[in-house]
Each structure stands twice: as structure tokens, then as C-alpha cells.
Amino acid sequence: MLFSNTVNDNYKIINHRNVDKMIDVEFLQDLYSQVDLEINPVRFRNIISIYRDGIFQAYAPEKEWNFLQEYVGNKFLEKDRSFLIGLNHYIEFPKTELKKLLKSIAQRDLNSDSPKILCHTLIKLHFCALNEIYGINLVQIEEGLHYAIKKFLQSEQNFGTDAFNWLLGDSHSILTDAIELKVSLSEKKRKGLITNKEAEQIYTNQYGGLETAYGNFKEKNSNNEKEKQFVKDTNKESFLPSYGRRKDKIAFKNMDLAICLRNYSSKIFELRDKNKFLMGQVSTEKNRVFNTLLSKLKILPQEGKFYMLMELYKAVYEDYRVSKNTIKERSKGVVLSRKENIKTEANSNTKLLITNFASKTSNSRTLKLMRGVPVSRGLVIGKAHLVNDSTDSNQLKKGEILVAPGTDFNLVDSFYECAGSITEEGGILSHASIVARELKKPCLVGIKNLIRKIQNKDNLILNGTIGLVANLRDINVALIGTKIDAKIFGSKVARLSLLKRKGYPVLDGIAISFDPKKYNLLELNEILYKSTVNMWKTKFLIIRSSSSEEDGLKFSMAGKYESIKCSNNFNSFTKTLRKMEKANHLQIFIQPYIASSIGGVSFLEKNTNKFITEVSENGPQDVVKGKVNERFSGYIDNEMKNIDKDWKKELFLQLKKIQSEFSFDIDVEWTIDKFGNFKIFQVRPITSKEVFYDIKKE
């Protein structure tokens, strides 16, 4: 057997790439044999790599992964002198031989070279790149650094996101610069300042290497783009971020170690980025040599992509050819062990491996709460979009959550469209992490068995601040302030969300709509509380029942649903959900409870600006119950001339602005908190004119 025991949950994905030929698979597999006596003398011993349908995935035993992470992490924590000297030497290594080799290949007319020269060039380029770019396995160093940062924060008793982000340094990705250039060139092309060909040439000259590292991103995208458009959406420039991260120091007890970890975070990411950029140049020249060699040997490209280096060498010197049957079997899937033994689908063990590692997904509709490494903060809710390569990512819609085994340059456009991203592999300095932070989008990495737990279009809550992602399957959940479908969540929630998007002071909130025949409301309690609700630091919560039919233009159901105040803790939250479930309500709306200095309910007629306001010191809830401390009415424009209190001025200004957003008369529940901030609880249509009958006409 390839290896003993089971092959599923004991293994962890450590690499995911789109590649188009076996010699690239060999290169990636060879990475895991790289060691350095001073830096990382230990290595993965039981790597399993799978190549199928243009996708490479590598797996390592989780115990080995954890051991290597701890081994390297402790070197950082101990500030091991020989380790840091060796690491600095590796970071500063100039890669002179590789750069000379690349330059000589680029300047050669490869068609004039013999097959022997081409074959030797291909082999030399393979191992020169391997030894000079990847003299050590940088993944182990990155994960060791993550372990060290985690342990350091525990020792400092500081788990804050600001502290974590500060320790990650000021890394800036070449990828983000490439995105920025793409958008800039797209705009110039749209204005007719340059042609599509000129734009592509400028981009390729500067960043072409990024998109060919290990794979064939450029080929796939150019084939899929209509009319070979250079950038598929010229409006993307509106999403360009303002870069930068918190630079002020955070006070640590062991400041020397904090600065050391921060410095190496920046150094290692920048090295990782430069290595990938250089690897792109290697891939460009490697592809030229490889394709020319196949042409001279009269080997079809669709067959040549399944040749390994040794077999290409034999093809040159012995006129060897890989059999068509072997090509056919390899096209179904290939597994490489540490010793690089090849197995195919014809072997039952290999079939088990490929099924377990590459394609096993769960059909269970169980709700799941998953933990990952939080690398970019924020909270978003959206539908899952599973991506394996750039073909999948082309279908991604704005606002969806990118779910991938791993991310690379081939998913560059997806970072603009997605609301956030989660990956199975990757670390704190992976490209997904750095670009997500620069684009200010939440991101989690390192979620074990992620692809098995999520299906396309599942509803997800992604909390990049505390490192949780909740899979709610087909339960609809939305954050106030996002685009909300009134048919699903009701007009009340949709109106509040619209106002918050436009900048009105609407309270945060979460809306849930579900089918009680499929799910028990209490199945949601842990997921909702841990992933979202406990982020609100208020002492109490308000949980309201609702309906998609509530508060229409021709009728109102005000007072027909429950509003329950509960303590902001898990037990109280669970008890309140149980009450809601007994009432058999299909929708609930959760908000933080704001203590009022004063609050109330205001009615406003759109065409005349007539208003009535009823006020209570305890807020609008008391007004609804009939406990009114003050009542005043009139016409807003007249009242604003003789305002006797600041809070009334703020109230009238907000009412006029809110009224301008709607075509109907409105009923607004509002409060002013202890800091003097105006907050909106509720906006609904007035379905009866009787409330205005006692206002005398001026």
C-alpha cells in the first residue's frame, strides 16, 4: 500500500495549485524534500500529492504538520541564534545562477537547439529553481512563525486583533500592485488612450510572471474573456482600497521579541512574494523549452503534459514513449508518495486516495460551525462560491464568499468581487491573507476539511475577527446594512437595511428567515451567538419576531409580534429563542439593546410635513405600551424655527431626511442614547390617517 492506516481526517491539505503538466507536479512534490541543517533540518516524511483535472493538491499527516510548526515556532520564540542567522542568509540569497540561466534562455532561439540541449536545459532549470528559490520549505517557516505569534500573544495575555495585526508587520503584496495596474490600464483602454494589445503588453512586461507561476492562469482567462477583454470589469477601480495598516506600536511586556516577530513577518512575506514572482519567470521560460522539446520529439502536447522529467530524458536518448494506456490512466488521476511512486485510477488504493482527498463532500444538511485562522477582520454574510480554478471563479458574483482549497494568483479577480474568503490551506502570510487585509475583506485560512463541509450556494456567516465561519445551509440570514430581499425578510428589515446603507444611524442587527419544517430554531442558537451576536458588547439584546408580510403599505401588524429583552449571554439568548420557537414565528430580528436617555415614536405625513411625537424617558418601547411623558405635534418646518431642546432639533432633521427616502407617510421609532446619539429602531408606513386628525391647520 502507498501508506498504512486511514487516509482521511489524519491528513491536512498543505498545497493547492492549478497546474497543466506532470513536470510541474514533480516540482511541487520536490519542494517537500527541501531542508537546511540550520533552519529546518526536519521535513515532512509522508507527503501524498494528488494531480487530477489540472489541480494539484498535497497532504501531510496532521501530527507531522503540528510537530514541524512547533519545532520552527520555538526557534523564533527562543530567538535561536544559528536559526536566525541561517534564515537571514536564506532571505538575502541573491539567486544569481538562476537569474543568469533565465536570461540566457530568454535570449536564445530555442528552435535552433537540439533535443538534447533542450532536455538538459529543462532539467537544469527545474533543479536550479528548486535549490535557489526554494532552498528550504518556506511553508514550514511561515507556519512556525504563526505558532510563535500565537504563543507569544498567549504569554502576553493579549488576544486582540490589533496586536495580532501589528505583529504581522507592514507586508505589501506585489499582487495588489498588479491589480491596481490592471484597473488603471482598463480605464485608459476604456477612454481610448491605449489599445487592448498595448494594455496587455504593459501589464505582461511588469507582472506577467505572476500569472504563470506553476500554472496556466493566462491561458485560461484569455480563453474565457469575451472579445479578449483585458479586464472583465472596468468599474473595478471604484473598489480600490486605500492601503495601510496600523503602524503605531502596541505595548508588549517582551517588546524585543515582539519586534523580532514583526520584522520576520514582513521579511518572510516579501520573500514569499518575490519567490513567486521569480517562479513566474521560471515557468514562462520552462514552458517555452518544454513546448519546443515536445515539438522536436513529435510528441503531442495533450500526451506530453503527462510525461515526467525522467521520461522526457529517455524520450531524447532512447526514443522512449509513454504508452497510450498509461497516458489514459494518468489522465484519470495521479498520486505521488514521498518516494514518487506513481499510482493511477487502475489501482484501488489510488482510487480511495483520490476520492477521500480530492472530491469527498458532505451531503449532510447539518448546520456547522467551523474554526480557522483569522487573518483579516470583519463580519459578512453571503452565499458560498466554491472555486478550484479560474474557470470556477469567473462565475463568482459580487457579494458571495469565496471558498477554496487554497488561493493563488489565478484567483486575482475574485478578491474584488467576493465579500470575503475562506481557504483550507494557507497561512498568516499567504497571498489570500495579505490581499484580504489590503482590500479590507474578512478572511479565514487553515480550515480543516473545508471543502467537505460546504456546498455551493450554502448561506455562510464569516467572522474574520474571531475566526469562525458558520454554514447555515439554506437558512437565510442577513446583516442590517446589506442588500436585503423584502420577500424573504420582510419590509421592516429591508427598510432599516436600506437606511443603514445610505448612512442613517440605524442600529446593527441580524435577520433570520427559515423553514421550521426543516430546522429547529434552537439549532441556530450556538451558531448565531458565537459567530455574530456576542460581538455586540451591550449588556442586553432585543430579539423580535417578524414576518415577510409585516408592515405593508395597506395594512400594519404593529404589536402582533413579540419583542423580548434578554441578557447578552448564551443561556439567556437560548431561552429567548425557545420562546420564539413556541410562538412558531418564521423570522426573527436580533439587535443590541441601547439604553435610552429619551426616546419615542414619531408619525410624519409626507405631503404636509405634519407630525406627532410621543416621548418617554425609557424609549419607544414604553410609548408603545402607552407610557408617555410628553406629546407634541404640528408642522416640522414651523417647529424648527422655535426649537427649545437640542434633541428635538436632531429629531426633526432626521425625520425630514428619512421622509425624503420614502413615498408614503412614516411611523418612526427612535431613541437618543446616553451619549446624545440619535438611533433609529423602526420605520414603517402609516396605514391610518386618524393619527393626524387633532393637528390644527395653520
C-alpha positions in Angstrom: 0.0 0.0 0.0 1.0 3.6 -0.5 0.8 4.2 3.2 -0.8 2.4 6.1 -4.0 3.2 8.1 -6.7 5.6 7.0 -6.2 8.4 4.6 -8.8 11.0 5.5 -9.0 13.1 8.7 -5.5 12.2 9.8 -4.1 14.3 6.9 -4.2 18.0 6.3 -4.1 19.8 2.9 -0.9 21.9 2.6 -0.9 23.0 -1.0 -3.5 23.6 -3.8 -2.4 24.7 -7.2 -3.7 24.8 -10.8 -1.0 23.1 -13.0 -1.1 21.8 -16.5 1.6 19.2 -16.7 3.4 16.5 -14.8 6.8 18.2 -14.6 5.1 21.0 -12.6 3.6 18.4 -10.3 7.1 16.9 -9.9 8.5 20.3 -9.0 5.8 20.9 -6.3 6.4 17.4 -4.9 10.1 18.0 -4.7 9.5 21.1 -2.6 8.8 18.9 0.4 12.2 17.3 0.3 14.0 20.6 0.8 15.8 21.0 4.1 18.5 23.2 5.7 20.6 22.0 8.6 20.5 25.4 10.4 16.9 26.5 9.5 14.7 23.4 9.3 16.6 20.1 9.4 13.3 18.2 9.8 10.8 17.8 7.0 7.5 16.2 6.1 8.0 12.4 5.8 4.7 11.2 4.5 3.6 13.7 1.8 0.8 12.5 -0.5 0.3 14.5 -3.7 -2.7 14.2 -6.0 -2.9 15.5 -9.5 -6.3 15.3 -11.3 -8.2 17.5 -13.8 -5.4 20.2 -13.8 -5.4 20.5 -10.0 -2.5 19.6 -7.7 -3.1 19.0 -4.0 -0.6 17.9 -1.4 -1.4 16.5 2.0 0.7 15.8 5.1 -0.2 13.9 8.3 -1.6 16.4 10.8 0.8 15.2 13.5 3.8 15.9 11.3 2.4 19.4 10.5 1.9 20.2 14.1 5.3 19.0 15.1 7.1 21.0 12.4 5.0 24.1 13.3 6.0 23.8 16.9 9.7 22.9 16.2 10.2 26.0 14.0 8.0 28.2 16.2 10.1 27.5 19.2 13.2 28.6 17.3 11.5 32.0 16.8 10.4 32.2 20.4 13.9 31.3 21.7 15.5 33.7 19.2 17.8 30.8 18.3 21.0 32.5 17.0 22.0 29.9 14.4 18.5 29.6 13.2 18.0 33.4 12.7 21.5 33.7 11.0 20.6 30.9 8.6 17.2 32.4 7.9 18.7 35.8 7.2 21.2 34.2 4.8 18.4 32.5 3.0 16.3 35.7 2.8 19.2 37.7 1.4 20.4 34.9 -1.0 20.8 36.7 -4.4 19.8 33.7 -6.7 22.5 34.7 -9.2 22.8 31.4 -11.0 19.1 31.2 -11.6 18.8 34.7 -12.9 21.8 34.1 -15.3 20.1 30.9 -16.5 16.8 32.6 -17.1 18.5 35.5 -19.0 20.4 33.1 -21.3 17.3 31.1 -22.1 15.2 34.2 -22.8 17.9 35.4 -25.3 18.2 32.0 -27.1 16.5 30.9 -30.3 15.2 27.6 -28.9 14.3 26.3 -32.3 17.9 26.1 -33.2 18.7 23.9 -30.1 18.9 20.2 -30.3 16.5 18.0 -28.3 19.5 17.0 -26.0 20.3 20.7 -25.3 16.6 21.4 -24.6 16.3 18.4 -22.3 19.3 19.4 -20.3 18.1 23.0 -20.1 14.7 21.8 -18.8 16.3 19.6 -16.1 18.8 22.3 -15.1 16.1 24.9 -14.8 14.0 22.6 -12.7 16.7 21.9 -10.1 18.3 25.4 -10.2 14.9 26.9 -9.4 14.2 24.3 -6.8 17.5 24.9 -5.0 17.8 28.7 -5.3 14.2 29.8 -4.9 13.1 27.1 -2.5 16.3 26.1 -0.7 14.0 25.4 2.2 10.3 24.8 2.5 9.0 28.2 3.3 5.6 26.9 4.4 7.2 25.4 7.5 8.8 28.7 8.3 5.6 30.6 7.9 3.6 28.2 10.0 6.3 28.2 12.6 6.1 32.0 12.8 2.3 31.7 13.2 2.8 29.3 16.1 5.3 31.7 17.7 2.9 34.7 17.4 0.1 32.7 18.8 2.2 31.5 21.8 3.6 35.0 22.3 0.1 36.6 22.5 -0.9 34.0 25.0 2.1 34.7 27.2 1.3 38.4 26.9 -2.4 37.7 27.7 -3.2 39.8 24.6 -5.5 38.3 22.1 -6.6 41.5 20.5 -6.9 41.8 16.7 -4.8 45.0 16.7 -2.0 43.2 18.5 -2.1 40.3 16.1 -2.2 42.6 13.0 0.7 44.6 14.4 2.8 41.5 14.7 2.1 40.7 11.0 4.2 43.7 10.0 3.7 46.0 7.1 3.8 43.5 4.3 2.5 44.6 0.9 1.7 42.2 -1.9 3.1 42.5 -5.4 -0.3 41.0 -6.4 -2.1 44.1 -5.1 0.1 46.3 -7.2 -0.7 44.1 -10.2 -4.4 44.5 -9.6 -4.0 48.3 -9.4 -2.2 48.4 -12.7 -4.9 46.2 -14.3 -7.6 48.6 -13.3 -5.6 51.7 -14.3 -4.9 50.2 -17.8 -8.5 49.1 -18.1 -9.6 52.7 -17.5 -7.1 54.1 -20.1 -8.3 51.5 -22.6 -12.0 52.5 -22.0 -11.1 56.1 -22.7 -9.3 55.1 -25.9 -5.9 56.2 -24.7 -4.3 52.8 -25.4 -5.4 49.7 -27.3 -6.1 46.3 -25.7 -2.9 44.9 -27.1 -0.9 47.8 -25.7 -2.5 47.4 -22.3 -1.8 43.7 -22.3 1.8 44.3 -23.3 2.4 46.8 -20.5 0.9 44.5 -17.9 2.8 41.4 -19.1 6.1 43.3 -19.1 5.7 44.2 -15.4 3.6 41.4 -13.9 3.2 38.6 -16.5 5.3 36.3 -14.3 2.8 36.4 -11.5 0.1 34.7 -13.5 2.3 31.8 -14.9 3.8 30.6 -11.7 3.2 26.9 -11.5 0.2 27.0 -13.8 -1.6 28.4 -16.8 -3.7 31.3 -15.5 -3.2 33.5 -18.5 -4.3 30.8 -21.0 -7.5 30.0 -19.1 -8.5 33.6 -18.6 -7.7 34.8 -22.1 -9.8 31.9 -23.5 -12.8 32.8 -21.3 -12.8 36.6 -21.8 -15.3 37.9 -24.3 -13.6 39.7 -27.2 -10.3 39.1 -25.3 -11.1 42.0 -23.0 -8.1 42.7 -20.8 -10.1 43.3 -17.7 -13.6 42.0 -17.4 -15.0 44.9 -15.4 -13.7 48.4 -15.9 -15.7 49.6 -12.9 -13.4 47.8 -10.5 -11.4 50.9 -9.9 -14.2 52.1 -7.6 -13.3 49.2 -5.3 -9.6 50.2 -5.0 -8.6 50.3 -1.3 -6.6 52.9 0.5 -3.7 50.9 1.6 -2.1 51.0 5.0 -2.2 49.3 8.4 -1.9 50.4 12.0 1.8 51.4 12.4 1.8 52.7 16.0 3.5 50.4 18.5 1.4 48.3 20.9 2.9 47.9 24.4 4.1 44.4 25.0 5.9 43.2 28.1 8.6 41.5 25.9 9.0 44.2 23.3 12.3 42.8 21.9 10.6 39.5 20.9 7.5 41.4 19.6 9.7 43.5 17.2 11.6 40.3 16.2 8.4 38.5 15.2 7.1 41.6 13.4 10.3 42.0 11.4 10.4 38.4 10.3 6.7 38.5 9.4 7.4 41.3 6.9 10.6 39.7 5.6 9.1 36.3 5.1 6.1 37.6 3.2 8.2 39.8 1.0 10.5 36.9 0.3 7.5 34.7 -0.5 6.1 37.3 -2.9 9.4 37.7 -4.6 9.9 34.0 -4.9 6.5 33.6 -6.5 7.3 36.4 -8.9 10.6 34.8 -9.9 8.9 31.4 -10.2 6.6 33.0 -12.7 9.6 33.9 -14.9 10.9 30.3 -14.4 7.5 28.9 -15.6 7.5 31.2 -18.6 10.9 30.0 -19.8 10.2 26.4 -18.7 7.1 26.3 -20.9 9.0 27.7 -23.9 11.6 25.0 -23.5 9.1 22.2 -22.8 6.9 23.1 -25.8 9.8 23.3 -28.2 11.2 20.0 -26.9 7.8 18.3 -27.5 7.6 19.7 -31.0 11.1 18.4 -31.9 10.3 15.0 -30.4 6.9 15.0 -32.3 5.0 14.3 -29.0 1.5 15.7 -29.0 1.0 18.4 -26.2 -2.0 16.5 -24.8 0.2 13.5 -24.3 3.4 15.3 -23.4 1.8 17.0 -20.4 1.7 13.6 -18.7 5.5 12.9 -19.1 7.8 13.2 -16.2 11.4 14.6 -16.4 13.0 11.1 -16.4 10.6 10.1 -19.2 11.4 13.1 -21.3 15.1 12.3 -20.9 14.5 8.7 -22.1 12.5 10.1 -25.0 15.5 12.1 -26.1 18.2 9.4 -25.6 16.3 6.2 -26.1 13.4 7.3 -28.3 11.1 6.2 -25.5 7.4 6.9 -25.5 4.9 6.7 -22.6 2.2 4.2 -23.7 -1.2 5.5 -24.6 -2.7 3.2 -22.0 -0.5 4.9 -19.3 -1.4 8.3 -20.6 -5.1 7.4 -20.3 -4.7 6.1 -16.8 -2.7 9.2 -15.7 -5.4 11.4 -17.1 -7.8 9.9 -14.6 -5.6 10.9 -11.7 -2.1 10.5 -10.3 -0.8 10.1 -6.8 2.8 10.7 -5.8 4.2 9.5 -2.5 7.3 10.7 -0.8 9.3 8.2 -3.0 7.5 9.5 -6.0 5.9 6.1 -6.8 3.1 6.7 -9.3 -0.3 5.2 -8.9 -3.3 5.6 -11.1 -7.1 5.1 -11.0 -6.5 1.5 -12.1 -5.2 0.8 -8.6 -7.9 0.5 -6.0 -5.7 2.2 -3.3 -5.2 5.2 -5.5 -8.9 5.4 -6.2 -9.5 5.5 -2.5 -6.9 8.3 -2.1 -8.3 10.4 -4.8 -11.8 10.1 -3.6 -11.0 10.8 0.0 -8.6 13.7 -0.6 -9.8 15.5 -3.7 -13.5 15.1 -4.1 -15.2 14.0 -1.0 -18.0 16.4 0.0 -20.7 16.1 2.6 -24.4 15.8 1.6 -25.4 16.3 5.2 -27.7 19.3 5.9 -26.4 19.6 9.4 -25.5 23.2 10.4 -21.8 23.6 11.0 -19.6 26.0 13.0 -16.0 25.9 11.8 -12.9 27.5 13.2 -10.0 28.8 11.1 -7.1 31.2 11.4 -8.4 34.8 11.4 -6.1 36.8 9.0 -8.3 39.7 8.1 -11.0 41.1 10.3 -14.7 41.8 9.6 -18.1 40.2 9.5 -20.0 39.3 6.3 -22.9 37.1 5.3 -23.2 35.6 1.9 -23.6 32.6 -0.3 -20.7 30.2 -0.7 -19.0 30.0 -4.1 -16.7 27.0 -4.3 -13.6 27.6 -6.5 -10.9 25.2 -7.7 -9.6 27.2 -10.6 -10.1 30.5 -12.5 -12.9 28.9 -14.6 -14.9 28.5 -11.4 -14.0 32.0 -10.2 -15.3 33.6 -13.4 -18.8 32.6 -12.3 -18.4 34.3 -8.8 -21.0 37.0 -8.2 -20.4 40.2 -6.2 -21.1 39.6 -2.5 -20.5 35.9 -2.5 -18.0 34.3 -0.2 -15.0 32.7 -1.9 -14.5 29.1 -0.7 -11.3 27.4 -2.0 -8.8 24.7 -1.1 -6.2 27.4 -1.5 -5.8 30.7 -3.3 -3.1 31.9 -5.8 -2.7 34.5 -8.5 -5.2 32.7 -10.7 -8.0 33.9 -8.4 -6.9 37.6 -8.5 -10.2 38.9 -9.9 -12.2 37.0 -7.3 -10.9 39.1 -4.5 -12.6 42.1 -5.9 -16.0 40.5 -6.3 -16.2 38.4 -3.1 -17.4 39.7 0.2 -14.8 37.6 2.0 -12.8 34.4 1.6 -12.1 31.1 3.4 -9.5 28.5 2.5 -8.5 25.1 3.6 -4.8 25.7 3.3 -2.7 28.8 3.6 -1.1 30.7 6.5 -0.9 34.1 8.0 1.4 35.3 5.3 -0.3 33.6 2.3 -1.5 35.7 -0.6 -5.1 35.2 0.5 -4.2 36.7 3.9 -2.2 39.7 2.7 -4.5 40.7 -0.2 -7.6 40.3 2.0 -6.1 42.7 4.6 -5.2 45.2 1.9 -8.7 45.0 0.4 -10.2 45.1 3.9 -12.2 42.0 3.4 -12.6 39.3 6.1 -10.6 36.1 5.6 -10.0 32.8 7.4 -7.4 30.2 6.3 -6.5 26.8 7.5 -10.0 25.4 8.0 -9.7 21.6 8.1 -11.7 19.6 5.6 -13.4 22.8 4.5 -14.4 21.6 1.0 -16.2 18.6 2.5 -18.3 20.7 4.8 -19.6 23.4 2.4 -21.7 23.1 -0.8 -22.1 25.7 -3.5 -24.8 28.4 -2.6 -24.8 27.5 1.1 -25.5 30.5 3.3 -22.4 31.4 5.3 -21.6 33.8 8.2 -17.9 34.7 8.0 -16.4 36.3 11.1 -12.8 37.2 10.3 -12.4 38.9 13.6 -12.8 35.9 15.9 -12.0 33.1 13.4 -15.4 31.5 12.9 -17.4 30.5 9.8 -21.0 29.2 10.2 -22.6 27.2 7.5 -26.4 27.8 7.7 -27.2 25.7 4.6 -30.5 27.1 3.2 -31.4 29.2 6.2 -31.5 32.9 5.1 -29.5 35.3 7.3 -28.7 38.9 6.6 -26.9 41.8 8.3 -28.6 45.1 8.6 -26.8 47.4 6.2 -26.6 44.9 3.3 -28.9 44.5 0.4 -32.0 42.6 1.8 -34.8 40.9 -0.1 -38.1 42.1 1.4 -39.8 39.0 0.1 -37.6 36.8 2.3 -37.1 39.0 5.4 -40.0 41.4 5.3 -40.4 45.1 4.6 -39.5 46.2 8.1 -36.0 44.7 8.0 -35.5 45.7 4.3 -36.3 49.3 5.0 -33.9 49.5 8.0 -31.2 47.9 6.0 -31.7 50.4 3.1 -31.5 53.4 5.5 -28.3 52.0 7.1 -26.7 51.5 3.7 -27.4 55.2 3.0 -25.7 56.3 6.2 -28.6 56.7 8.6 -28.0 55.9 12.2 -29.8 52.6 12.2 -28.8 50.0 14.9 -26.8 47.0 13.9 -28.9 43.8 13.5 -29.2 40.3 12.2 -32.3 39.0 10.4 -33.1 35.2 10.2 -35.7 33.6 8.0 -36.1 29.8 8.0 -38.5 26.9 7.4 -39.4 25.3 10.8 -40.2 22.0 9.0 -36.5 21.7 8.1 -34.8 23.2 11.1 -35.3 23.6 14.8 -34.7 27.3 15.8 -32.5 26.1 18.7 -30.1 24.5 16.2 -29.2 28.1 15.4 -28.5 29.3 18.9 -24.8 28.4 19.2 -24.0 29.3 15.6 -25.7 32.7 15.8 -24.4 33.7 19.2 -20.8 32.6 18.7 -20.4 33.9 15.2 -22.2 37.2 15.4 -24.3 38.2 18.5 -21.5 38.1 21.1 -19.6 40.7 19.1 -22.1 43.3 20.5 -20.7 44.4 23.9 -24.1 45.7 25.1 -25.4 44.3 28.4 -28.8 43.3 26.8 -30.2 42.2 23.4 -33.6 42.8 21.8 -35.0 39.8 19.9 -38.0 40.5 17.8 -40.3 38.1 15.9 -41.2 39.2 12.4 -42.9 38.2 9.2 -42.3 38.9 5.5 -45.9 40.2 5.5 -45.4 42.6 8.3 -45.9 46.4 7.8 -47.2 46.6 4.3 -48.4 49.8 2.7 -52.1 49.0 3.1 -52.0 47.3 6.5 -50.0 47.1 9.6 -49.3 44.3 12.0 -47.7 46.5 14.6 -47.9 44.9 18.1 -48.8 41.5 16.6 -45.2 40.2 17.1 -43.0 39.8 20.1 -40.0 41.9 21.3 -38.1 40.3 24.1 -35.3 41.9 26.0 -32.7 39.4 27.2 -29.2 39.4 28.8 -26.3 39.3 26.4 -25.2 35.8 27.4 -25.6 32.4 25.8 -28.0 30.9 28.3 -30.4 33.9 28.2 -30.2 34.0 24.4 -31.1 30.3 24.2 -34.1 30.7 26.5 -35.4 33.6 24.4 -35.1 31.7 21.1 -37.0 28.9 22.8 -39.9 31.3 23.5 -39.8 32.5 19.9 -39.9 28.9 18.6 -43.0 28.1 20.7 -44.7 31.0 19.0 -43.9 29.4 15.7 -42.5 32.6 14.1 -40.6 32.0 10.9 -38.4 35.1 11.1 -36.6 36.8 13.9 -34.6 40.0 14.1 -31.8 40.5 16.7 -30.3 43.8 17.7 -28.2 45.1 20.6 -30.2 46.9 23.3 -29.4 50.6 23.6 -30.2 52.3 26.9 -32.2 55.5 26.2 -31.9 58.9 27.8 -35.1 59.6 25.9 -36.9 58.0 23.0 -40.3 57.7 21.3 -42.5 57.3 18.3 -43.0 59.9 15.6 -45.6 60.0 12.9 -44.9 62.1 9.8 -47.2 62.9 6.8 -45.2 63.2 3.7 -47.1 65.8 1.7 -47.7 68.3 4.5 -44.9 67.6 7.0 -47.5 67.2 9.7 -46.1 65.3 12.7 -47.0 63.8 16.0 -44.3 62.7 18.5 -44.9 60.8 21.7 -41.9 60.6 24.1 -40.8 58.5 27.1 -37.7 58.6 29.2 -37.4 54.9 28.7 -37.6 54.9 25.0 -40.1 53.8 22.3 -41.0 50.5 24.0 -42.8 52.4 26.8 -44.6 54.6 24.3 -45.9 51.5 22.5 -47.2 50.4 25.9 -48.9 53.7 26.5 -46.4 55.2 29.0 -45.9 58.7 27.5 -44.1 61.5 29.3 -44.5 64.1 26.6 -46.6 64.6 23.4 -46.2 67.4 20.9 -47.4 67.9 17.3 -47.5 70.4 14.5 -45.6 71.0 11.2 -41.9 70.3 11.2 -40.9 73.4 9.3 -42.7 75.7 11.7 -41.4 73.8 14.8 -37.8 74.0 13.7 -38.0 77.8 14.0 -38.6 77.6 17.7 -36.7 74.6 19.0 -36.2 74.6 22.7 -34.0 71.5 23.0 -31.1 70.1 21.1 -32.5 66.6 20.9 -35.7 68.0 19.2 -33.6 69.7 16.6 -31.8 66.4 15.8 -35.1 64.6 15.8 -36.7 67.0 13.2 -33.6 66.9 11.0 -33.6 63.1 10.9 -37.4 62.8 10.4 -37.2 65.1 7.3 -34.3 63.2 5.8 -35.9 59.8 6.5 -39.2 61.0 5.0 -37.4 62.0 1.7 -36.4 58.4 1.2 -40.0 57.1 1.0 -43.1 57.8 -0.9 -45.5 57.2 2.0 -46.3 58.6 5.4 -44.0 57.1 8.0 -44.0 55.9 11.6 -40.5 56.1 13.2 -39.4 54.5 16.5 -36.2 56.2 17.7 -34.0 56.8 20.7 -31.3 59.1 21.9 -28.7 57.2 23.9 -26.8 58.4 26.9 -24.0 59.9 24.7 -26.6 62.0 22.8 -26.5 59.9 19.6 -29.8 59.5 17.6 -30.6 55.9 16.7 -33.4 54.5 14.5 -35.2 51.4 15.7 -38.1 51.1 13.2 -39.6 52.7 10.1 -43.0 51.6 8.9 -45.8 53.0 6.7 -48.8 54.7 8.4 -51.9 52.9 7.3 -54.4 55.1 9.1 -54.7 58.9 8.8 -56.5 59.1 12.1 -53.3 59.9 14.0 -53.2 63.4 12.3 -56.8 64.4 12.9 -56.1 66.5 16.0 -53.5 68.7 14.3 -54.9 72.1 13.5 -54.2 73.6 10.1 -52.0 76.7 10.2 
